[in-house]
Every structure is written in structure tokens, then in C-alpha cells.
Amino acid sequence: MDLKQQIFTRLKPKAKGFGFNKKEMMGIAAKIADNLSLEEDALEEDVNAAIDEQIDAVRKQVGDKKV
């Protein structure tokens, strides 16, 4: 699974309440993937932690705007 798809998979349940469609969520996943700076040999745990950190940042920004 490529990084963008992995991010999308982790993003989907966390952003469900914001009403994004699949195309919008894939766009967000692509932006997150572009902003991640990981070593080539990063452990899966490190990758998941970095993804979750970026997703939480996006949720805070979107949540602030939706409220």
C-alpha cells in the first residue's frame, strides 16, 4: 500500500463527521503525504505516528472552521 492510500485509510474514520467526499479526502491524504518527512527505513510505527500527527492537525484546522 502506498503512503497516500495508507494515510487515506487512517484518515477516513477520523474525518467521517466533517462530510468530505472521497475525492476531497484523497486530496487531503495527498497533501499530508507531501508534507511528511520520513526516513526511507522508518518503522511502520513511526510512519503511523507521523500520519496521525498530521491528521490531528488537519482535523483541528477543519474543526475550527466548521464550528
VOPAGU-2260 file (C-alpha; in pm, 1 decimal, decimal comma):
REM VOPAGU-2260
SITE   aa  ch    i         X         Y         Z
SITE  MET   A    0       0,0       0,0       0,0
SITE  ASP   A    1     146,6     336,4     -94,3
SITE  LEU   A    2     174,1     619,0     157,3
SITE  LYS   A    3    -121,8     817,5      20,4
SITE  GLN   A    4    -350,6     513,5      44,6
SITE  GLN   A    5    -222,7     435,1     393,9
SITE  ILE   A    6    -299,1     791,9     501,2
SITE  PHE   A    7    -644,4     776,3     341,1
SITE  THR   A    8    -719,0     454,3     530,6
SITE  ARG   A    9    -622,2     614,5     861,4
SITE  LEU   A   10    -793,2     945,4     779,1
SITE  LYS   A   11   -1130,2     805,5     674,7
SITE  PRO   A   12   -1272,6     712,3    1017,7
SITE  LYS   A   13   -1122,4    1018,4    1187,5
SITE  ALA   A   14   -1268,7    1269,9     940,7
SITE  LYS   A   15   -1602,0    1096,0     886,7
SITE  GLY   A   16   -1802,0    1362,7    1072,1
SITE  PHE   A   17   -1679,7    1650,5     856,2
SITE  GLY   A   18   -1875,7    1542,8     548,6
SITE  PHE   A   19   -1590,4    1518,1     297,9
SITE  ASN   A   20   -1639,6    1305,4     -11,8
SITE  LYS   A   21   -1380,8    1050,2    -126,0
SITE  LYS   A   22   -1217,5    1286,7    -376,3
SITE  GLU   A   23   -1169,9    1555,2    -111,0
SITE  MET   A   24   -1032,5    1303,6     137,5
SITE  MET   A   25    -785,3    1169,1    -121,2
SITE  GLY   A   26    -672,1    1528,6    -179,7
SITE  ILE   A   27    -615,7    1577,2     191,8
SITE  ALA   A   28    -427,8    1246,0     207,0
SITE  ALA   A   29    -206,1    1357,6     -82,9
SITE  LYS   A   30    -124,7    1686,8      91,7
SITE  ILE   A   31     -41,3    1504,2     413,7
SITE  ALA   A   32     182,7    1261,5     220,3
SITE  ASP   A   33     363,6    1555,3      59,1
SITE  ASN   A   34     423,5    1715,3     399,7
SITE  LEU   A   35     560,0    1406,7     574,1
SITE  SER   A   36     934,4    1387,0     615,5
SITE  LEU   A   37    1021,2    1027,5     694,5
SITE  GLU   A   38    1337,3     826,2     652,3
SITE  GLU   A   39    1326,5     556,5     385,8
SITE  ASP   A   40    1380,1     289,5     651,7
SITE  ALA   A   41    1126,1     430,1     900,7
SITE  LEU   A   42     941,8     174,4    1108,0
SITE  GLU   A   43     570,2     129,5    1047,0
SITE  GLU   A   44     502,2     259,7    1399,3
SITE  ASP   A   45     691,5     580,6    1319,3
SITE  VAL   A   46     505,4     620,3     990,4
SITE  ASN   A   47     168,7     571,7    1162,0
SITE  ALA   A   48     259,5     816,8    1439,1
SITE  ALA   A   49     362,3    1080,9    1183,3
SITE  ILE   A   50      41,8    1023,4     984,4
SITE  ASP   A   51    -174,4    1051,3    1296,5
SITE  GLU   A   52       1,8    1372,9    1397,5
SITE  GLN   A   53     -69,7    1529,6    1058,0
SITE  ILE   A   54    -430,6    1405,2    1056,8
SITE  ASP   A   55    -489,9    1556,0    1401,2
SITE  ALA   A   56    -351,4    1889,4    1279,1
SITE  VAL   A   57    -587,9    1881,7     979,1
SITE  ARG   A   58    -884,0    1789,7    1199,8
SITE  LYS   A   59    -813,3    2083,3    1430,0
SITE  GLN   A   60    -797,9    2326,4    1137,7
SITE  VAL   A   61   -1111,2    2191,1     971,5
SITE  GLY   A   62   -1294,8    2161,9    1301,7
SITE  ASP   A   63   -1219,1    2523,1    1385,7
SITE  LYS   A   64   -1360,7    2635,4    1050,4
SITE  LYS   A   65   -1670,8    2412,5    1064,0
SITE  VAL   A   66   -1781,7    2519,4    1411,4
